Amino acid sequence: MYRFPWTQVYTPGTWIEVTDSCDLSCPGCFRQQLEGHRPLELIKEEVQLCQKLTNCERIAIAGGEPLIYPDLTEVVAFIAEQGMKPVLMTNGESLSPEYARDLKAALLVV
């Protein structure tokens, strides 16, 4: 259960964007590719900062399309190691059964 009211030092969740690249070109999408894949170390710093500032329980991994981010499994595992629940916001186009098993093993919330 979430604690109400939410405060600056506690929110039920937040998100990080690991890439602004995507594998689709949807006509209504507002997202533009500006920087591509973000460095893994920067993502880890942002995860820790989110946890410190908001005490969040879960972090949504977004983008662009996070499934095409080369270090996604590491990001998922890192979030789980920090005691938070990693969730994924994806179009699913690049998800294979093997990739799904790897993400689940890294403790992605399904």
Secondary structure, 3 states (H helix, E strand, C coil): CCCCCCECCECCEEEEECECCCCCCCCCCCCCCCCCECCHHHHHHHHHHHHHHHCCCEEEEECCCHHHCCCHHHHHHHHHHCCCEEEECCCCCCCCHHHHHHHHHCCCCC
